Amino acid sequence: MSFLDELKRRKVPQTAAIYAVTAWVIVQIVATVESPLNLPQWADTLVIVLVAVGFPITLIMSWVYDFTGGGLVKGRQPAEQPAPAAVTDAAQEQSVMRRSGLLPNSIAVLPFENLSPNPDDAYFAAGMHEQLLNELARIRGMNVIARTSVLRYAKDPQPIPQIASALNVETVMEGSVRYAGDKVRVTAQLIDGTSGAHLWTENYDGDLSDVFKIQTDIATTIAKSLEAELLPETRAQIEKPPTDSPAAYALFLQASGSAFAERPHEAIALLDRAIEIDPQFAAAHAAKGEIKSMMLINGFVAAPNEPEALRDLERSAIADADRALGMDPNLGAAWNARGLVNQLCWRWKSAERDFAKALELGPNDPGALSGSALFLADKGACDQALVLARRLMNVNPLVTTSYTPMVMVGNICRHPGESLAAARKLRELAPGHAGMIAMEGHAQLGLGDFAAAASAYRMAEDLMTDATGHFLPAIIYGYGIMGRRQDALRVFGRYKAWAEQHPAGAGGWQFAYLGIGEADTAHEWLTRNLGVVERGEPDAGYFAFLVLKQNVHDDPVLKQPRFRKLFNQIDELARSR
């Protein structure tokens, strides 16, 4: 950044202009009232001297300090630096939060209102909303609230200050989209989160082919309004049209609006149609890879008697991501897809590289933050892991998946207080969800409050359904840690019945057998786990394995040489590829 740019960023020219005007007004007033008030002749001279002396002092103050609603504070640092480390970003972020109580340079973009005459075109507004968030997420100097945390306000509109307070942001954007034929009209307005005052409003009209430019204009205007500095490479990525085909882009938006997680097969079919129109549509290939990586995590096609289905899904997700990166290496979605798959398939060296690249390109991406936080915690890089887990809760504060990493990272990194706080937020967001209640039990276990842990586990048992049965092994193990073997045996029987119809995974069985005191059988399952790692297969008990490997609860059985030997073999093998 040049010296002139730095002067502008610190608002020194604006301060000088305001001071000059104010000084002139003061001198004129003194000259006017000098005679009526019988002031001495040297009064106007004194005022001029004081004004002249104050001018350089004011410029220095403008360079060093900011005048904000919270008072006089040290001048802000540039919003985006060339390549800041994750820990540096977090330190700056926490400093601002202590000062103002809000995330710095922060925005929540509310779901766009659909004004299209055809109700079937509602996907267009939803898709544009998601893609705008993706563009904003590229800007490192901004805190952009994730889509999943703002979706609730589409059905539950609230006053802007109330939304801003709930999401801890400075500004809120709302807008509308009208799509008819090949014409598009977008209205966007940026609103101050505290006062509710409109900071700017703009209408955009154009053909379908103008959608890319509209999204770029909105993103750059927001960045400028929040004083987030766009690096040249970031601006180039935002301004680059993802495809030359408006028809392909419409299908891409429809896939985005069809909710990847809820209807993945429908979204993939739409993306395939977009790729048929434009085979070089890199973002569509990346989206397919990301959808499939989430399917792998959620086990949509997993069944105990179909292990090859997971392998096919893994290979397909990597192929889609690699195809996208071959066309555009700066697609964060593709790097994130690779990171998720490689993490689950025991290719941790590759996953580390993939997540680092995904975070560089999309520092607000919840998937990259989540995967990286858990990976770094397991690696022992706890300071970085905690920073990312905290950031995830900030940028996506109203969904449960933003707090589960902190429950695990807090336990692994011996920060039980943060783990419990995240677990309590989970229960607040999903009060009747057995898994979220079980997570609070795990956090209480980490703090040594066995009574509270047991109470949470019993409540989770009562609420457990077929869809949440994968939480049972951790409850079994928790009971075992507390010496409540009969409780552990009771839940073990339930887990065995559940596992007959669902993928349990080697990690899940290790949890379960350790919980009922059968260390030898648990060791056999750990040996099988080594085979899974050697073959590079995804395992439904992956995260259970991570907790056991770190021996979060200081289990003396897991300290035995035979267990440590296998854990070390798995760790060494996974980190080598």
N, C-alpha and C positions, 0 to 999 in steps of 0.2 A: 504494500500500500504506500503511495507517495505521501509527502508531507502535506500537500494540498488536500488530498483525500482524507488524511487524518484530521486536519483542521475542520473539514466539513463534517466528518463523523462526530467530532466532539462539539459541533455546533458553535464554534468560535466566531465565524462570520455572522451568523444570526444574532449572537450575543452582542457583537460590535455594533450592528445596525440598530438593534433595540436600544442599546446604551446611548448611541448618538442622538436618536430621536428623543429619548427621554431627557437627555442633557439639554438639548435645544429648548424643549418645552419648559424645563425648570428655569433656564436663563431668561426666557421671555417673560415668565411669570414674575421673577424677581425685578426685572426692568420695569414691568407694569406697575407693581405695587410699591416701588421704592419711594416715590414722592408721596402718595397718600398715607403711607405708614411712617413717613419721616425717617427712613432708614439712612444711615451714614453713606457717604458717597463711595466708600470702599466696599460696601456690601456686595454689589454685583461683581466686583473684582475678586472677592473672596470665593464667591460661588463658582466663578469660572475656573479659578485655581483648583478648588476642590474637585470639580468635575474632571479637570485634566489629569489630576493625580489619580483619581479613581478609575480612569479608563484602563491603564495597563493592569491594575490590580484585578479589575473585573475580567479581563481577558485571561489572566492567569488562573483565576478561579474557574472560569468556564473550561479551561483545558484540564484542570485537575479534578473538578467536581461536577456532579449532576445535581440539578434541582428537581426533586421528585415529590410525589404526594406523601412519601414517607419521610421527607426532610432532605437535608444536605448529605450526599453520599459520594464516595469516591467514584470518579468517572467510569462508565461502563467499558468493559473490554470488548473488542470486536466480536460480533456474534458468531462468525465462522472463521476459523483459522485453517491454514493449509492442510494440516494433517494431525489434529490433536489426538492424544491418547484418550481412551475411554475414561480413565481415572481423572485426567485433567478436566474433561468435560463435566464430570460429576462434581468435582470440587467447585468449579465456577458456578454450577447450577445450585448447589447447596448454599453457597455464599449469598446468591441473590434471594433464595427462598428465605433465608434468615432475615433478610432486610425487609422484604415486602410481603412474605407469606404466600406469594403466588409463583408459579413456574415462570421463569423469565422468557420473553419472546414467545408466549404461548397462545395457542388458538384451538378452539373446538369448532369444527365445521359441521353444522347440523345437517341431517339428511335433507336433500333438496325436495321441495314441494313439486309434485308432478301436476303440471297444467296442460298436459297433452290431451287433445280431444278424444283420442282412442285409449280406453283404459288398458288395453294390451300393451301400450307403449310405456307403461310405468317403469319398466326395466331401464329405460334410457336415462331417466333422472337418477335412479339408484346407481347405475353404472358410472355416470359422470361424477357423482359424489365420491365413489370409491377411487376412481382414477385421479381426481383432484387431490385426494388424501395421499395417494401414492406419490404424486409429484411433490407435494409439500414435505413428505417424509424424507425426500432426498436432501433437504436443506439442513445441514448439521447445526446451524445456529438457532434452530427453532424447536420448540416443544409442541408437537402436533398430537392431539388426543386421537387415539385409534378409533376406527370405524365402529368396532363392536361396543364401545362405550357411549357413542352418541346415538346409536340406532333407537334406543328406547324413547328418545324425545320425538321421534316421528309419530308415535302413538300416544305419547304423554307430554304434550307441549307445556312448557312452563315459562315464567318470566326469565328474560335473559340473565339478569343478575343472579337469580337462583341457580340457573344452569352453570354459570361461570363459577359460582361458589362451590357447587358440588364437584366440578371438575378441576377446580383450583387453577383457572386460566385467567389471563388478562383480557382476552378478546374472544368474541364468538362471531362466526359467520353464518348467515342463513341466506337461502336463495331459492329460486324456482327454475324449472326447466319446462319449456313447451316444445314438443317435437311433433311435427306434422309434415307428412310428405318428405321432402328433403330440406325443410326449413327448420331452423333451431333458434329459439330465443331463450337466453339465460339472464336472469337477474340475480345479482349478488350484492350483499351489503355486509360490511364489517362493523361490528358493534362493540363499544366499550363494555367490558364485563361488569364493571362496578356501577357506572351511571346509567347504562342502557342507551347512551347517546350513539348516534350513527357517526362513524368515522369516515366512511365513504360508501357510496352506492353507485352501481354501474349496470347498464343494460347492454347486452351483447346480442346482435342479430346477425344471422348468416346462414349459409348452406351447411349441409352435413359435413362437407369438407373443411369448414371453418372451425369445427369443434376443437381441433388440436390447438389452434391459435387462441381460442377463447380460454381453454384450460391454462395455457401458458401465461396469458395476460393476467388471469385471476391469481395464479400462483406467484408471479413476480410482483404484482401489486401488493399482495398480502405480505410477502417478504420485505418489501420496501417499507410498508406501514409499520411493521414490527421491528424495523431496523436490523433485520437479519441480512447479512452481507452474502450475496451470491458469488461464489467463486466461478471463474470462467468455465471450468469443466462441468460444474453443476448446472449452470445456465444452459450450456450446450445440450445436456441430457434432457432438461425440461423442454427446451425448444424443439427437440428432434421429434418429428411426427413418427408414431410407431408403425404406421402403414400408409401406403398411398391410396388405399381402397376404403372409401367411406362405408361401403357395404360390409366389408370385413370388420371394420371397426364397430359398426352397429351390432354385429353378432358378438364381438368381444365384450361390448358393454352389456349385452343381454346375458352373457355368461357370468359377468361380474354381478349383475343384479339378481341372478337366479340363486344366489347364496351358495358359494362353493361347498361349504361344510354340510349344508342340509340336503342339497340335491347334486352331489358331485358328478354323477353319471350324466345328468342333463347338461351340466356346465361343460363337461368334456365334449359331448356331442356338438354343442354350439361352437366350441373352439375348433373342433375338427372342420366344421363348415367354413369358419373364418380362414383356416389354413388352406383349405381347398381353393379359396378365392385368391389368397396371397400366401404362397408357400414360404415367403421370406418374412412373415409376420412374427418376429422374434418374441414379442411380448406374449403372444398367444401360446407359443411353445413353452415359454417359461411358466405361464399360468397352468398349463396342463401338468407340468412337473410338480408345481407346488400343490395342486389339488391331490395328486397321487401320493405325495409325501404325507399329506394330512390323512389320507385314507389309510396309509400304512400305520400311522400312529394310532388312529382310532380303530383299526382292525375291522373295517367294514366288510372285507372279504375273508377275514381270518376264520378258520374252523379247525378243530383238532385233527381232522382227517384230511385237511387240504393244505399242508405246509408249502406246497409248491406255488399256491396262489399268492402268498406273500412274496416269494422270490420273484415271480413274474411282475408283481406290482413294483417291487424295488427296482428291477432292471428297467422297467418302462419309465419310471419317474426320473431316473438318472439319465436315460437316453433323451427324454424331452428337455431336461435342463441343459444337457451338453449341446443339444441341437440349437437351443436358444442362445447359449453363450458363444457358439461358433459364429452366430450372426451379429450379436451385440454383447461384448464381454462386460458391459456395465449394467446388466439387469440384476438388481438385487434379489428379485423374486427367484431367479434361477439359482443363484448362489445359495439362497436360503433353502431351497428345495434340496440341493445337493447336501448341505450341511445336516439337515434333518435325517435324510436317508443314511448318509455315511455314519452319523452318530449312532443310529439304531442298529446298523449293520457292522458295528465294531471296527470301523475304519476311522479312528479318532484323529490321526494325523491329517487326513484329508478333511475331516469335519472341522478341525480347528482353522484351517486355511479358508474353508468355505464360509464359516460364520464370520470370520474377520472381514472378509470381503463384503458379505451381506450387510454387516454393521457399518462399514465404511460408506456404502452406497445408500443405505437406508437406516440412519441412526435411530429412527423412531419405530422401526418395524418390530411388532410384538413377537413374531416367530423367531427372528434372529436374536432378540434380547433374551427370550426364554431359553432357547437352545444353548446360547453362549453362556448364560449364567450357570446352568446346570453342568455344562461341560467344564467350565473353569473351576467350579467348586470341586468337582471330582478330581481335577488335575492338581488341586491344592492352591490354586491362585484365588484365595478367598477374598482378598481386597477387591479385585476386579469383579468377581462373581457377585459380591454384595452390591457393588455400584450398579451393575446391570439389572439385578433383581429389583432394586429400589426404583430404578428408572422405568422399568416395565410397569410397576404399580402406578407411577406418575402419568405415563402416557396412555394407559388403558385401565383407568381406575374403577370401572363399573362392571367388570366381568371376572368370573372366578379364576379363569386360566391365568390371570395376571398375578395371582397371589400364591398359587400352588408352588411355583419355583422358589419363592421366598421361604415357604414353609420348609422345603427340602434344603435349600442353600443355608438357611439359618441353622438348621440342625447339623448339617455336615460341617459348617464352618464355626460351630460352637457359639452361635448367637441365638440362644433359645428365646430371648425376649422378643426379638424381631420375628422369629418363627411364630410365636404365639400371637403377636399382633396381626400378622398376615392371616393366620388361621381364624382368628375372630372375625376378620373382615370377610373371610370366606363364608362363615356362618351367617353373617349379616346379609350377604348377597344371595345366599341359597339356604334359607333357614331349615328347609325340610329335606335337604339332600344328604343322604347317608354318608357319601364320600367326603363332603365338606366337614361334617361333624367328626368323622374319623380323623381327618387331618388335624382338628383341634386336639383330639386325644393324643396324637403323636407329639404335638408341640408340648402339651402338658407333661407327657412322659419325659421329654428332653429336659424339662425343668425339674423333674423329680417329684412332681405332684401326682402320685399314683391314684389318689382318690378321685381327682378331677379327670384323669385320663380314663379310669375305669368307667366313670359316669358317662363320659362322651362315647366310649366304645359301646356301652349297653344301649344308648340312645341310637347310635348308628346301626346296631344290629336290628333294632325294632323297625327302622326305616329302610333297611336294605332291600333292594329289588334285584331282579335278574340283570338289569342294566348296570348295576353298581357292584356286582359280585367280585370284581377284580380288586376291591378294597379289602376283602376279607383276610387275605394272607397277612397284611400289616397289622390287623387287629389281633390275629392269632399270635403273632410275634410279640406284640405289645403286652398281651396278657402273660406270655411266657416270661418276658423281662421282669414283670411285676411279681412273678411266682404264683400266678393264678392259673395253674395247669388245668383244672377242671373247666374253667371258662374257655381256655384255649382249645381243649378237646371238643367242647360243644360247638364252637365255631368251625373247627377243623372238619367235623362231619358235614356241616353245611357247605363248606368249600369243596369237599370231594364231590358232592352231588352237583354243584354248580360247574365244576371242571369237566364233567362228563359231556357237557354241551357247549363249552366255551374254551378258547385257548388260555391256558394257565401260565405256561412259560416256566423255564428253569428257575428264574429268580423268584417267582411266586411260590413254587414248591419248597425252595430253600427257606423262605420266610416261614412257611407253614410248619415244616418239620422241626425247625429250630424252636418254634413256639411251643410245640408239644414235647420238647425235650429229646427228640430223636436225632441226635447229632450225626450219627453214622449215615442215616438216610439223607440228611441234608448235605453231607459231604458227597454222597453219590450224585445228587442233583447238581452240585457245584462242578463235579467232574463232567457231567453232561453239558454244563454251561460252557466248559472249555471247548468241547466239541462243536457247540453252536458257534463260538467265536472263531474257531479254526475254519469253519465252513463259511463264515461271514453271513450267517442267517439272522434275520430280525427275530427278537424274542419278546413275547408278551410280558415277561417279567423283567424287562431291561432296567427300569428305575428301581425296582426292589433290589436287584443285584447291586446297583450303585450304593444304596444305603448300607447294605451288608458289607460291601468291600471297604467302605470307610469306617465301619464299626461305630456308627453314630452313638450307640448306647453302651459302648464299652463292654460288650458281651464277652465274657472270658472264653467261651467256646470258640468264638471267631479269632481269638488270639492264638489258638493252637497252631503249631507249625504246619500241620497238614492243610489247614484252611489257608494260612498265609501263603503257602507255597503255590496253591492253585490261583489265589487272587493275584499274586505277583505275575504268574505265567500269563493270565488273561490280560492283565494290565500292559505287560510288555508287548504282547502280540498285537493288541488293539492299537497301541500307540505307534507301532512300527509301520502302519499302512494308512 
